[in-house]
Amino acid sequence: MASNKKYLFTPGPAPVPPEVLLEMARPIIHHRTPEFSAILDSARERLKPLFGTRQEIILLASSGTGAMEASITNLLAPGDHAIFVNGGKFGERWGKMLAIYGVVGHEVKVEWGQAARPEQIEEALRANPQARAVLMQASETSTCTVHPVDEIGRVVRGRDTLLIIDGITSVGVFDQKMDEWGVDALITGSQKALMLPPGLGIIGLSTRALDVAQKNRAPRFYFDLIRELKAQRDEHTTAWTPSVSLIFGLNRTLELLHAETLPQVFARHRLMAEATRAAAPALGLKLISPESPAPGVTGLLTPEGLDGGKLVRLMRDELGVSVQGGQDQMKGKLVRIGHMGFLAPFDMLTAVGALEIGLDRLGYRFAIGAGVAAVLQRIAQGG
């Protein structure tokens, strides 16, 4: 029953709208031209409401990890101290990056599936008053968990400490308030809610962060955000060769998102997430993050004794429906269903329907159709 039609429900890359694919198929232009400058300026300005900022937005030809690295190399220096939240693979990545660049990292360990608590950050800051930054995820993709950036921002605010946030599966998914929350660097990538292929790293920087970057003498070259900002803001181009076609596409996706209106975009993601989560109890499954679930990706724990890796492969190879499994200690124990990008609530019927078929073929016994019915019921409630 292998399907020729493919469905993409991974937590990234996410589906891309046809009109955006067509926009990216336009003949390539040179990036040192007025035509490119106009598109770049438009995209940078349209990104600001998604970040919740009036500050500067910088585009990088990289993945989101490149923007994460840029935040470290520009805002911290070897020998500095920083606090990082490790509640999953991407929090762990912060720690690895800090170590590579000679920054002393102080880990706030959070159980997978749990959200960081503001008092944990308060305690870490008291124990490490020399910390120059707090680094964390807004949405930890590996555990499908949202951290309370607004509450942690209140803890960090007023200190001589930067707040650096990986918003790769939060920007464009739910409301981000970079300025209001006191976030100094907010990062995302193109292949999630921005409905593009991978290849763009995007970072918003506060005035305070720009001042730190300006004074920071740590070495950097390609990811020099001050040089990049000067090119993008003052010269209306990029410091290095940009991802021209992706920036075409970005400008178009932002046009689509603003036409939908951001409140409706966020409501759509919330409905998709709630509909997908509704399938869990109907199928006798548990969520990895029941108390602080992410609106961009839902994590379902597989039944005891059932290999989640086999389930993911069966759904992809036989049904044409791509989801993603767990990482590290959750490998084989978790199925992650993404609901970002060019997706709508009714698409969750396909994702959960394929999940049911996969579970049934692997011998898990439940009432066929129960999960799909729960999804449909939640969609019918609207909102």
C-alpha positions in Angstrom: 0.0 0.0 0.0 3.0 2.3 -0.5 1.7 5.8 -1.4 3.0 7.9 -4.3 1.6 10.9 -2.5 3.8 12.1 0.4 2.7 13.9 3.5 5.1 15.8 5.7 4.4 16.1 9.4 7.9 16.3 10.8 8.9 19.0 13.2 10.9 20.5 10.3 11.3 20.7 7.4 7.6 21.6 7.1 5.4 21.8 4.0 5.9 24.8 1.7 2.9 26.6 -0.1 2.8 26.1 -3.9 2.9 29.9 -4.5 6.1 30.1 -2.4 7.7 27.3 -4.4 6.8 29.3 -7.6 8.3 32.4 -6.1 11.5 30.7 -5.4 11.6 29.3 -9.0 11.9 32.9 -10.3 15.0 33.5 -12.4 17.9 34.2 -10.1 19.0 37.9 -9.7 22.2 39.4 -8.5 22.1 40.4 -4.8 23.8 43.7 -5.3 20.8 45.3 -7.1 17.9 47.5 -6.2 15.5 44.7 -6.9 17.1 42.4 -4.3 17.4 45.3 -1.8 13.7 46.0 -2.0 12.9 42.3 -1.3 15.4 42.1 1.6 14.1 45.3 3.2 10.5 44.1 2.9 11.2 40.7 4.5 13.2 42.2 7.4 10.4 44.6 8.1 7.6 41.9 7.8 9.5 39.7 10.3 9.4 42.1 13.2 5.7 41.5 14.2 6.4 37.7 14.3 9.3 38.4 16.7 7.3 40.9 18.7 10.0 43.5 18.2 10.9 46.9 16.9 14.5 46.0 17.0 16.8 44.8 14.2 16.3 41.5 12.4 19.3 39.9 10.6 19.1 37.2 8.0 21.9 34.6 7.6 22.5 32.0 5.0 22.6 29.1 7.4 20.3 26.8 9.4 18.9 28.0 12.7 21.9 26.4 14.4 24.0 28.9 12.6 22.0 31.7 14.1 22.4 30.0 17.5 26.2 29.9 17.0 26.2 33.6 15.9 24.5 34.6 19.1 27.3 33.0 21.1 30.2 34.3 19.1 28.9 37.8 19.0 27.5 38.2 22.6 30.0 36.1 24.6 33.7 35.6 24.8 36.1 32.9 25.9 36.2 32.9 29.7 32.7 34.4 30.1 30.1 32.5 32.2 26.6 31.6 31.0 23.6 29.7 32.2 21.9 27.3 29.9 18.7 25.3 30.2 19.1 21.6 29.2 15.7 20.1 28.9 16.3 18.2 25.6 18.6 17.8 22.6 18.5 21.5 21.7 19.1 22.7 25.2 22.0 20.3 25.2 23.2 21.9 22.0 23.6 25.3 23.8 25.9 23.6 26.3 28.0 22.0 23.6 28.4 25.3 21.7 29.4 27.2 24.8 32.1 24.7 25.6 33.4 24.8 22.0 33.9 28.6 22.3 35.5 28.5 25.7 32.5 29.9 27.6 31.9 28.4 31.1 28.5 26.9 31.0 26.3 26.4 34.1 23.6 23.9 33.3 20.1 24.1 34.6 19.0 20.5 34.1 15.3 19.9 33.3 13.6 16.6 33.0 12.6 15.8 29.4 9.0 16.8 28.9 9.0 19.4 31.8 9.3 23.1 31.5 12.0 25.2 33.1 10.8 26.9 36.3 11.6 30.6 36.9 12.9 29.8 40.3 15.5 27.5 38.8 16.9 30.4 36.8 16.7 32.6 39.8 18.7 30.1 41.8 21.3 29.6 39.0 21.8 33.4 38.7 22.3 33.7 42.5 24.8 30.9 42.4 26.6 32.4 39.3 26.2 36.2 39.5 29.0 36.6 36.9 26.9 34.9 34.2 26.7 37.1 31.2 23.8 35.3 29.6 20.9 32.9 30.0 20.3 30.6 27.0 17.2 28.5 26.5 14.6 27.3 24.1 11.1 28.9 23.8 9.9 25.5 22.5 12.2 22.5 23.0 11.5 20.6 19.8 12.9 17.3 21.0 10.5 17.1 23.9 7.6 19.1 22.4 7.7 21.4 25.5 7.3 25.1 25.9 9.4 27.0 28.4 7.9 30.1 30.1 10.1 32.8 28.4 7.9 35.6 29.7 8.3 34.5 33.3 12.0 33.8 33.0 12.4 37.2 31.3 11.1 38.8 34.4 13.8 37.0 36.5 16.6 38.0 34.1 15.5 41.6 33.6 17.3 44.2 35.5 20.5 42.2 35.7 23.6 42.7 33.6 22.7 39.4 31.9 21.5 38.8 28.3 18.5 36.5 27.6 19.2 34.5 24.4 16.3 32.4 23.1 16.1 29.7 20.5 12.7 30.3 19.0 13.1 27.9 16.0 9.8 26.2 16.7 8.0 29.1 18.3 8.4 32.1 15.9 5.4 32.1 13.7 3.7 29.3 15.8 2.6 31.3 18.9 2.8 34.9 19.9 6.4 36.1 20.6 7.0 39.3 22.5 10.7 39.8 22.3 10.7 43.4 23.5 8.0 43.0 26.2 9.7 39.8 27.6 13.2 41.4 27.6 14.7 39.0 25.1 18.0 40.2 23.8 18.5 37.6 21.0 15.6 35.6 19.4 16.5 33.0 16.8 14.6 31.1 14.2 15.1 29.1 11.0 13.3 29.1 7.7 12.1 25.5 7.6 9.4 25.6 10.4 6.5 28.0 10.7 8.0 30.3 8.1 7.0 27.6 5.5 10.3 27.5 3.6 13.0 25.0 2.8 16.0 24.9 5.2 18.7 27.5 4.6 17.9 30.7 6.4 18.9 31.5 10.0 17.2 34.6 11.4 18.1 36.5 14.5 16.5 39.5 16.2 18.8 41.5 18.5 17.9 44.1 21.2 19.7 47.4 21.4 21.5 46.1 24.5 22.7 43.0 22.6 24.0 45.1 19.7 25.9 47.2 22.2 27.5 44.1 23.6 28.3 42.7 20.2 29.9 46.0 19.2 32.2 45.9 22.2 32.9 42.2 22.0 36.4 41.4 20.8 35.9 37.7 20.4 36.9 36.5 16.9 34.3 35.9 14.2 34.2 36.4 10.5 31.2 35.0 8.6 28.8 35.3 11.5 29.8 38.9 12.4 26.4 40.3 13.2 27.6 43.9 13.4 29.1 43.7 9.9 25.9 41.9 8.7 23.6 44.5 10.3 25.5 47.3 8.7 25.1 45.7 5.3 21.4 44.9 5.7 20.2 48.0 7.5 22.5 50.7 6.0 23.4 49.3 2.6 20.3 47.2 1.9 22.2 44.2 1.0 24.1 41.4 2.8 27.7 41.1 3.9 28.1 37.8 2.1 26.3 36.0 -0.7 22.7 35.5 0.5 20.2 32.7 -0.2 18.6 34.8 -2.9 15.8 32.4 -3.8 15.0 31.7 -0.1 14.7 35.4 0.6 12.3 35.7 -2.4 10.3 32.9 -0.8 10.5 34.4 2.7 9.0 37.7 1.5 6.1 35.7 -0.1 5.4 33.6 3.0 5.4 36.7 5.2 2.9 38.2 2.8 0.7 35.1 3.2 1.0 35.1 7.0 0.2 38.7 7.4 -2.8 38.3 5.0 -4.1 35.5 7.2 -3.3 37.8 10.2 -1.0 36.7 13.0 -3.8 36.1 15.5 -5.4 33.7 13.1 -2.0 32.1 12.3 -1.5 31.4 16.0 -5.1 30.2 16.5 -4.6 27.8 13.6 -1.5 26.3 15.2 -3.2 26.1 18.5 -6.2 24.2 17.0 -3.9 21.8 15.1 -2.0 21.1 18.3 -5.1 20.6 20.5 -6.7 18.4 17.9 -3.6 16.2 17.7 -3.3 16.0 21.4 -6.9 15.0 21.7 -6.1 11.7 19.9 -3.8 10.6 22.7 -6.3 9.6 25.4 -8.6 8.2 22.7 -5.8 5.9 21.6 -4.6 5.1 25.2 -1.4 7.0 24.6 0.4 9.6 26.8 1.9 12.9 25.9 5.6 13.4 26.6 4.8 16.9 27.8 1.3 16.9 29.3 1.7 20.1 31.4 3.5 22.4 28.9 2.9 21.0 25.4 4.2 22.8 22.4 1.8 24.2 19.8 4.2 23.4 16.9 4.8 19.7 17.5 3.1 17.0 19.6 5.0 14.1 21.2 3.2 10.9 21.8 4.8 8.1 23.9 4.5 4.8 22.1 2.9 1.8 23.9 5.1 -0.3 26.1 7.0 -2.9 24.0 6.2 -1.2 20.6 9.2 0.0 18.7 8.6 3.7 17.8 11.3 3.5 15.2 9.4 0.8 13.3 6.2 2.8 13.6 7.9 5.9 12.1 9.4 3.9 9.2 6.1 2.1 8.5 4.2 5.4 8.4 6.8 6.9 6.0 7.6 4.0 3.7 4.3 2.2 3.5 1.8 5.0 4.0 3.7 8.0 2.7 3.2 10.0 5.9 6.4 11.3 7.5 6.6 12.0 11.2 9.6 11.9 13.5 10.8 9.7 16.3 12.5 10.4 19.6 16.2 11.2 20.2 18.7 9.9 22.8 16.8 8.2 25.7 13.5 8.7 23.9 14.7 6.8 20.7 12.1 4.2 19.9 9.7 5.5 22.6 8.3 8.6 21.0 6.5 9.8 17.9 6.6 13.5 17.2 3.9 14.9 14.8 4.7 18.4 13.5 2.0 20.9 12.8 3.8 23.9 11.4 4.2 25.3 7.9 1.7 24.9 5.2 -0.8 22.9 7.2 -4.4 23.3 8.4 -6.5 21.5 11.1 -8.0 18.9 8.7 -4.4 17.7 7.8 -4.3 16.3 11.3 -6.9 13.7 10.3 -4.3 12.3 7.9 -1.5 12.3 10.4 -3.5 10.6 13.1 -5.2 8.3 10.7 -1.8 7.1 9.5 -0.7 6.8 13.1 -3.7 4.5 13.8 -2.9 2.3 10.8 0.7 2.0 11.9 -0.1 1.1 15.5 -2.6 -1.5 14.3 -0.2 -3.2 12.0 2.4 -3.4 14.8 -0.1 -5.2 17.0 -1.3 -2.5 19.3 -5.0 -3.0 20.1 -7.4 -0.1 20.3 -10.7 1.1 18.8 -9.8 1.9 15.2 -11.0 5.4 14.4 -11.0 6.6 18.0 -8.1 9.0 17.5 -9.4 10.3 14.2 -12.8 10.9 15.8 -11.2 12.8 18.7 -9.4 15.0 16.2 -12.5 15.6 14.2 -14.5 16.5 17.4 -11.9 19.0 18.4 -11.8 20.6 15.0 -15.6 20.8 15.0 -15.5 22.8 18.2 -13.6 25.5 16.3 -11.6 28.2 17.9 
